[in-house]
Amino acid sequence: MGLDELYLILNAVYPTAYWSFPEGEAPPMPYICYFEDQSDNFGADNVVYHHRKIISVELLTRTKDPNAEAALETALNNAGIYWEKTSTHLDDEDAYECIYTLEV
């Protein structure tokens, strides 16, 4: 799966942007931002044989929103994507953020 296909899955749930929406153009919450965070490659003999991208998917809501989380998790599960989740409150944005980490 590539980033384009992942975008289609995420955007079917909530408005989605790679990294961030342009300044002043973010839609009302909930919305999603995603980005390639790092890689987890497999290799030997100084050669990468298999490249895996670690993607962070950020779900931003005004408050803790179990329904929004469930909608995103259902979409990821239906697409066969394994994920791990952490969450935090963003004081500077007065928002709640769930971060889903996955590999593509």
N, C-alpha and C positions, 0 to 999 in steps of 0.2 A: 504494500500500500504506500502511495506517495502522499505528499502534503496536499496536493490538489484534491485527491479523493477524501482525505481526512477533513478538509475544509467543507466539502459537500455534506458530509455526515454531521458535522458540528453546526453548520449554518441552517440545516433543516430543523434544528432544535431551537436555537436562539441566534440573533445577529452575531456574526463572527468576523474577526479581523486577525491578520497575522501581526503579531507583536502588540499593536495598539491601533485604535482608531485615530484618524487625524485630529489634531487639537480642535476642540469644540464640536466635533462631529460624532461623539459617542452616542449611541441610542440610549433610551431609558433602560435601566437595569430590569431584568437580567440580560447580560450579554457575555460573550466568550472572546477571549484573546488566546492565541496559541503561538508557540514558537519552538524552534529546534534548540534545545537546551544544551545538549552534548551528544557524544557518540559513545557506543559500547561495541567496539569492533572485535572481530575474531581474526586472528592472524598467526602466522608462523614464518620463520626465516625472513623476517623484516618485510613481509608482504601482508596486506590486509586481504583476507579471503572473503570476508562477509562484513558489510558495513551496516550497522544498525543505528538509527537515529533515536535519541531519547527526546521525546516531545513533552513539553509542559502545556497543559490546557487549563486556563484559568477561567472559572465561572465566577462572575461578579454579580452580587445581589445586594440590595440595600440592607437586608437583615438575613439571618439564617433562614433559608428557604428549602425545606426538605423536598417540596414538590419540584422545584427547579433542579435540584441535585438528582432526584429520581429520573427526571426526563432525560438529562444528559447521560446518566449511567445506563439507562435502558437503551439509548441509541448506541453507546459504545459496546454494550453487551451484544446487541443485535448484529453489530458489525463484526463480532468476534474479536474485539480488542480487549486485551487484558490491561487493567489499570490499577494504580494505587492512588490513594487520596490523602491529602493533608488540608488543613484549613486554618485561616487566620482572620483577624479583623484589621482592616487598613484604616488607621485613625485619620491619616491625612486626606483620605477620600470618603470617609464615613461609609465604608462598604465592607461587606463580608466576602471573603475570597476562598473558594475551594480550588485547590490545585490538583489536577489529575496528571499523573506521570505515566507515560506509556511509550512503547517502542514501535517504530514502523520501519 
